[in-house]
Amino acid sequence: MTHQVRAVVARGKGAPVSLETIVVPDPGPGEALVKIEACGVCHTDLHYREGGINDDFPFLLGHEAAGVVESVGEGVTDVAPGDFVILNWRAVCGQCRACLRGRPWYCFSTHNAKQKMTLTDGTELSPALGIGAFAEKTLVAAGQCTKVDRTASAAAAGLLGCGVMAGIGAAINTGNVGRGDSVAVIGCGGVGAAAIAGSNLAGAAKVIAVDIDDRKLETARKLGATHTVNSRDADAVEAIRELTGGFGADVVIEAVGRPETYQQAFYARDLAGTVVLVGVPTPEMKLELPLLDVFGRGGALKSSWYGDCLPSRDFPMLIDLYLQGRLDLDAFVTETIALDEVEKAFERMHHGDVLRSVVVL
């Protein structure tokens, strides 16, 4: 049996997305069919539309989603029809060298659904990050579904599927922010704002938000930043040092993904401090640092993959904190939109007008 549903499709590099009818098969072994309730519009979706990931068009966009499992295939035991789930794009395999070493958050062999969703003429679709959730229903590997408390708002919960988890995890999992630490976050879009929220959750004593947009800095304050720096008006490195007794921050999280801001992060950390790169660079970018400075400043230079999260561990825990009122996921939802408004959401994202637009079905 197959299902014909509406979905947002990107047919060519840079072309506006279109709302089309697609065909979704019933789940096979190890797969799950999920009825989507909400899906955030992430910058990665725009990268796909622009051909910045690969040229495997047509793409079925959307990956930051929550919904209800409608049916499952043979051998699926972790989720069942009726479960409210957050989708994740790194389904842990349990068998690769990272998993066998007890580090499943680094899983090197994540998996997706084996069957393909298609256009009505049979053309196979490439689902963004193996999910494709700007759709009424999508087919995923069952391991991409993490069951959470049904009382959570789908619009808020789905954001843990990518950007918010990446930021919170960059602070808590990768940066190991601890009680009393000083933290600086460079770039306060959705991921950076989440890193601020994560640092606040971890008990950081000082959280310094750095951006060139006063609107984002104001949001950062609401999410736990104790200090803000507009780097159009002040030298970010000097400002961070001044706010940390002249030493630099214990942890600096770079959420932009540019060589210039990475250098700022590198020199804005204290000796033996940690730099976490969670902003995603483009392939042509190069970084140049004096090797003596890398050696002499000590500490750690880390990259954060998906916030080094383990969905089965982190998603339910963060949803519990949300329901307790300790993590304001609703603050990340700037607006809710219909499925046919994704292209307009890309425009608002480009102008920095939103933390997240969320498609609600």
Buried (B, 14 or more C-beta within 10 A) or exposed (E): EEBEBBBBBBBEEEEEBBBBEBBBBBBEEBBBBBBBBBBBBBBBBBBBBEBBBEEEBBBBBBBBBBBBBBBBBEEBEBBEEEBBBBBBBBBBBEEBEBBEEEBBBBBEEBBBBEBBBBBEEEBEBBBBBBBBBBBBBBBBBBBBBBBBEEEBBBBBBBBBBBBBBBBBBBBBBBBBBBEEBBBBBBBBBBBBBBBBBBBBBBEBEBBBBBBBBEEBBBBBBEBBBBBBBBBEEEEBBEBBBEBBEEEBBBBBBBBBBBBEBBBBBBBBBBEEBBBBBBBBBEEEEEEEBEEEEEEEBEBBBBBBBBBBBBBBEBBBEBBBBBBEEEBBBEBBBBBEBEBEBBBBBBEBBEEEEBBBBBBBB
